[in-house]
Amino acid sequence: MKVYKGLSLRMRFFITYIILLLLSVSIFGYITLSVSLNNLTEASQLNAYNIVKKNNQIIDVKLKQIHEGIFSFIADEEVYKTFADIKPINDYNINSMDIRISEVLNKYFAFSEDIYSAQLATSYYTFFSRANKRTSSKNFIPKDTLKITEIYKKASQEKGEILWIPTYDYATMFHIDYLDSSNLEYRHLFSVVQMLNETYFDGTDFLNFPKEVELPVLIINLQEDFFGKIFEENMSIEGSTYMIVNEEGQVVSHKNKEMLTKRMDSEWIQNSYANETGMDTIDYNGEKMLIVYDTTQVTHWMSIVMIPYDSLRQKIVPTLRNFVLGLGIALILVAIIISYCLSGMITNPMKKLSQAISKSGKGQFNTKVELSGSKEIRSLTHTFNEMNKNIQVLVIENFEKDIREKEAEILALNLQLDPHFMYNTLNLINLMLIENGQDEISELMENLSNMLKYTVKHKSGLVAFSEDMEFLVSYINIMQKRFEGNYCVEYFIDEDMYAYEVPKFLLQPFVENVFVHGFEGKSYQGKMIIRCFIEKDERVYMVEDNGVGIEKEKIEEILDESGTNIGITNIIKRINLNYGEGYGVEITSEVGTGTKVTVRLPLQKNKSMI
């Protein structure tokens, strides 16, 4: 953290952008990978399901062709005539029948490469198609074994209906013990069988099977790999397993040949048969498997494909991961460039402003920064430029003020002798007046001398209230002499008030205004009362008179800082400067009755007076 705080602002912006970007890209990548993986997995599942559906459609098409061949064979008049014309009495008759039946079998079943053998079986002889040299007579049925097989029993029970026999062990089915250990190509077959009907209607007449002749059973055999070829051609997902099972769970076909003819009693197979078609997820031998299944229309057997989830995703995940990783790296590179440029756009104006501030700190207040960057930076730069401009003005003003003060000090030194000369002259005149018995004029001269000393003595804006009051009393004495004693003045001063400082000449302008304007044209004795007291946390200075009063408009003009009464305006300004806007002057008046001026100042003692 200390290292981070010590970096430049631009680098901190840059690092922050990169961290936020990495977090965003990581979260985005994770979500994208998860969502895409789920979508692609669902797509793969749907694709696998469609393949199973398509495979079943292919199987149904092929098996329907066999069904049609069976229907045609059963309905062929030549079969019934053969058994009626040539009864199987001796070997010669059987050989004759074999030739004719073989031709009919060839007619309807030689077209299909999927059929391993086509047989019309009886307990005394098996007629077979000779069109397929591969199967000719290898797939034989021993005499006297047909009727004890499950094939014959089921065909008899169905009474002329087509029946599909799931995959069986040929040696076991036909009780051929010496074939148990042999590796025959027809070791595992599944068959479609039908026992011929006793009566056949050719469209015009009924043909009856000879009563003394055994009803034969048509057996069409197919090798188990009939299904395997279809599924292995269309199902390319590594690790997948296919199987065909019937309603009892007997395995008709399986990728693992050891499972052939075995029975699977798993609950998921029963559930799949109940649903007929669909997808599901199961735990098979401790491994998570996706199963897709669909029921064929011809045999009503179920085609099932089992796909390990790992195999389903093993091709998707690397590709998708590489894509997301590549996209993330590209986004990061683009973002690095953008963040570097953006951080520069933010910090470069601030850098310029920082350099300008450094120059201003060295006294170069004429420095001006060009407006650039964001709205906030431009506003800050504008404020800095205005500040520099104002500082320049203040520097010039202070410089000029210093010059004027120096000039005033020099002038004051030059005139130092003049006040002493005036004081000495006034004292001399006052002594001469006393010697000649002019006491009244002497008093006026003394008051004038005190006023002159007070006026010249104090330079500060704030003075002791006692001194300011002494000046005011001298002024009032002179004014009373001027107006020949027509006015009386009463003083009510709280002793605590003398401990405070006040602006110089605090009450003089208001007292002067009473003498000059307040008593103008009055025929009765004029009276002025000066009250100074403390009220709560304020000092109150009050001047009251019984003069002619002031109109409201005139009061507003007097209190206006831009008014023509220089003395009162000056006092108001100095009060505001020293004590703030909360304090000042208040004038209330009633025309013909009198006026009251109230000055309020904060209760703040002068430390030098305590």
Buried (B, 14 or more C-beta within 10 A) or exposed (E): EEEEEEEEEBEBBBBEBBEEBEEBBEEBBEEBBEEBBEEBBEEBBEEBBEBBBEBBEBBBEBBEBBBEBBEEBBBBEBBBBBBEEBBBEEEEEBEBBBEBBBBBBBBBBBEBEBBBBBBBBBBEBBBBBBBBEEBEEEBBBEEEBBBEBEBBEBBEEEEBEBBBBBBBBBBBBBEBEEBEEEEBEBBBBBBBBBBBBBEBEEEEEEBEBBEEEBBBBBBBBBBBBBBBEBBEEBBEBEBBBBBBBBEEBBBBBBBEEEBBBEEBEEEBBEBBBEEEBEBEEBEBEEEEBBBBBBBBEBBEBBBBBBBBBEBBBEEBBEEBBEBBEEBBEEBBEEBBEEBBEBBBEBBBBBBBBEEBBEBBEEEEBEBEBEEEBEEEBBEBBEEBBEEBEEBEEEEEEEEEEEEEEEEEEEEEEEEEEEBEEBBEEBEEBBEEBBEEEBEEBBBBBBBBBBBBBBEBEBEEEBBBBBBBBBBBBBBBBBBBBEEEEEBEBEEEBEEEBBEBBBBBBBBBBBBBBBBEBBBEEBEEEBBBBBBBBEEEEEBBBBBBBBBBBBEEEBBEBBBEEEBEBEEBBBBBEBBBEBBEEEBBBEBEBEEEEBBBBBBBBEEEEBEEEE
